[in-house]
Amino acid sequence: MVLDLLLIALAIALDPLPVTGFVLVLSADRGIWKGLAFILTWLASFVAIIAAVLLMTGGEPPAPKSVPSTAALAGKLAVGLGLVLYAEHRRRNIGKRQKSSGFMSRIEHISPWTAAGLALLLQPWGMIAAGASTVVDANLDHAASYAALMGYVLLASSSILAMELYATFSPRSARIRLGKLRAWMERHQDQALVSLFLFLGLWLVGKSIYQLTA
């Protein structure tokens, strides 16, 4: 479980879509406060999903080969296949889409409430679903499971947390460097998404098939 959560959290943290969106939120007027609204909503959704999964399992992993265990593995397999197919779809359409600046320009004038909604919109729900199917294996009788879940949430949120802190304590240099980061990600967004989704999807598919057939 720990390795799966680590890989999923890294993929979420490196996903260019929420990172680019968060850079735009920070660049808006009073961006620090809007960024805080974004982060709080982002974290709240992670905690809510984990809590919902743990309530369903009772904090104990299902027995191997049981119906709940098999269903969780099947769900993880489906998510992995979905990520692989989406990665192939993005790969086939690299360079075919024209970038639209209308939505990007409107972000500069959003309210904190809109920033909070944007956090939900930009979350990579496919990878979050993979994380949820992995959390099923958490055993709350062991302190290590609490540490793993906390590490998962913090690592998945590390990129936006780092940017928020950077913009808070070094606003001038942050504006310049985060602007360069935004430009780079906009140029390489498709390639990054294809690589992330393909790697994570193949990992989930391979491990799920192995566990289902073992």
C-alpha distance (Angstrom), angle and dihedral (degrees) to the residues before:
residue distance angle dihedral
M1 . . .
V2 3.81 . .
L3 3.81 95.2 .
D4 3.80 92.1 46.8
L5 3.80 91.7 50.1
L6 3.81 90.3 47.5
L7 3.80 93.1 53.6
I8 3.80 93.3 44.1
A9 3.81 91.9 48.3
L10 3.81 91.6 49.8
A11 3.80 90.8 50.1
I12 3.82 90.9 50.6
A13 3.81 92.4 47.1
L14 3.81 91.5 50.9
D15 3.80 96.5 43.4
P16 3.83 104.6 123.9
L17 3.81 96.2 -149.2
P18 3.84 99.1 67.0
V19 3.80 91.0 35.1
T20 3.81 92.2 53.9
G21 3.80 91.4 44.2
F22 3.78 91.6 50.3
V23 3.81 91.8 49.9
L24 3.80 87.9 55.0
V25 3.80 91.1 49.4
L26 3.82 90.6 51.7
S27 3.79 91.1 49.4
A28 3.81 91.6 56.0
D29 3.81 124.0 95.0
R30 3.83 108.4 -72.6
G31 3.79 86.2 6.7
I32 3.81 94.4 166.0
W33 3.81 92.3 64.2
K34 3.79 92.6 41.9
G35 3.79 89.0 49.0
L36 3.80 89.0 52.5
A37 3.82 90.3 53.3
F38 3.81 88.5 50.1
I39 3.82 92.4 50.4
L40 3.81 95.4 46.1
T41 3.81 91.4 51.7
W42 3.80 91.1 44.9
L43 3.82 92.1 51.9
A44 3.80 93.5 42.3
S45 3.80 91.8 55.6
F46 3.81 91.4 50.4
V47 3.80 92.1 49.8
A48 3.81 92.3 45.7
I49 3.80 92.9 52.3
I50 3.81 93.2 47.0
A51 3.82 91.1 46.9
A52 3.81 91.2 50.0
V53 3.81 91.8 51.5
L54 3.80 92.8 47.2
L55 3.79 91.3 48.8
M56 3.80 89.4 54.7
T57 3.81 93.3 48.6
G58 3.79 96.1 37.9
G59 3.78 89.5 -128.0
E60 3.80 92.3 -68.0
P61 3.81 125.1 104.9
P62 3.82 114.6 -118.7
A63 3.79 117.6 -104.8
P64 3.81 115.1 -92.0
K65 3.83 114.2 -92.0
S66 3.80 90.8 12.8
V67 3.80 121.0 132.1
P68 3.85 94.1 -104.3
S69 3.82 91.5 47.1
T70 3.79 92.2 49.2
A71 3.81 91.2 46.2
A72 3.82 91.1 52.1
L73 3.82 91.1 50.3
A74 3.80 90.9 46.7
G75 3.80 89.4 51.0
K76 3.80 91.1 49.9
L77 3.81 89.8 48.7
A78 3.81 90.7 50.9
V79 3.80 91.5 49.7
G80 3.80 90.6 48.9
L81 3.80 92.2 50.9
G82 3.79 89.6 47.6
L83 3.80 91.5 53.0
V84 3.81 91.6 48.9
L85 3.81 92.2 49.4
Y86 3.80 91.7 46.5
A87 3.80 90.7 49.2
E88 3.81 89.7 53.1
H89 3.81 90.6 47.6
R90 3.82 91.0 52.0
R91 3.80 91.0 46.2
R92 3.79 92.4 53.6
N93 3.80 91.3 50.1
I94 3.81 99.4 45.4
G95 3.78 107.9 134.0
K96 3.81 94.5 9.1
R97 3.80 97.4 93.3
Q98 3.76 122.7 77.4
K99 3.76 116.0 -137.5
S100 3.76 116.6 -117.8
S101 3.78 118.2 -146.9
G102 3.81 96.6 -172.9
F103 3.77 96.8 85.7
M104 3.80 91.4 40.6
S105 3.78 92.5 54.0
R106 3.80 92.5 48.5
I107 3.80 90.9 55.7
E108 3.81 88.6 69.6
H109 3.82 89.6 68.5
I110 3.81 101.2 41.5
S111 3.80 125.4 127.8
P112 3.83 124.4 -122.6
W113 3.80 88.7 -103.1
T114 3.79 90.7 55.2
A115 3.80 89.6 47.6
A116 3.81 88.3 54.8
G117 3.80 90.5 51.0
L118 3.78 89.8 47.7
A119 3.81 89.2 57.7
L120 3.81 89.0 60.7
L121 3.79 92.8 43.8
L122 3.80 95.0 51.4
Q123 3.78 98.4 44.0
P124 3.82 111.6 115.4
W125 3.78 95.2 -119.1
G126 3.79 94.1 -177.0
M127 3.79 91.6 60.3
I128 3.80 91.4 41.0
A129 3.82 88.3 54.6
A130 3.80 88.0 52.8
G131 3.80 88.8 51.8
A132 3.80 91.3 49.7
S133 3.81 92.0 52.2
T134 3.81 88.3 50.9
V135 3.82 94.3 48.6
V136 3.81 86.7 63.0
D137 3.82 86.2 79.6
A138 3.82 93.5 57.2
N139 3.80 115.8 120.9
L140 3.79 111.1 -157.8
D141 3.78 91.2 -165.4
H142 3.79 86.9 79.6
A143 3.80 124.8 64.9
A144 3.80 89.2 -143.1
S145 3.80 89.7 69.2
Y146 3.81 91.4 56.0
A147 3.81 89.7 49.7
A148 3.81 91.4 48.3
L149 3.81 93.0 50.6
M150 3.79 93.0 46.3
G151 3.80 90.7 47.2
Y152 3.81 89.8 49.6
V153 3.80 93.0 54.7
L154 3.81 94.4 43.9
L155 3.81 94.9 45.4
A156 3.81 92.6 47.0
S157 3.82 88.3 51.4
S158 3.81 96.6 39.2
S159 3.79 97.2 102.6
I160 3.81 95.9 53.8
L161 3.82 92.3 39.4
A162 3.81 90.4 53.2
M163 3.80 91.9 48.9
E164 3.80 92.4 48.7
L165 3.80 91.8 51.6
Y166 3.80 91.9 44.9
A167 3.81 92.3 50.5
T168 3.81 90.8 46.8
F169 3.79 97.8 52.3
S170 3.83 100.8 28.5
P171 3.81 105.2 27.5
R172 3.81 97.8 161.7
S173 3.78 98.4 49.2
A174 3.81 90.7 37.7
R175 3.79 91.9 57.9
I176 3.80 91.0 54.4
R177 3.78 97.9 42.5
L178 3.78 96.3 40.9
G179 3.79 88.6 49.8
K180 3.81 89.2 55.9
L181 3.81 89.8 46.9
R182 3.79 90.6 51.8
A183 3.83 91.5 50.6
W184 3.81 92.1 48.7
M185 3.79 93.1 48.5
E186 3.78 92.8 48.2
R187 3.82 88.6 55.2
H188 3.81 95.0 46.4
Q189 3.80 101.1 29.8
D190 3.80 97.8 112.5
Q191 3.79 94.9 46.4
A192 3.80 91.5 48.7
L193 3.80 93.3 48.5
V194 3.80 92.6 48.7
S195 3.80 92.1 50.4
L196 3.82 94.5 45.9
F197 3.80 96.6 45.0
L198 3.79 94.2 42.7
F199 3.80 94.2 50.0
L200 3.80 95.4 44.8
G201 3.81 92.8 42.0
L202 3.80 93.7 51.8
W203 3.80 90.8 46.7
L204 3.81 92.7 52.0
V205 3.82 93.1 44.4
G206 3.79 93.6 48.4
K207 3.79 95.9 46.2
S208 3.81 93.7 43.3
I209 3.81 92.7 51.1
Y210 3.80 90.5 47.9
Q211 3.81 92.8 50.9
L212 3.81 93.2 44.3
T213 3.80 92.9 51.7
A214 3.81 99.1 36.6
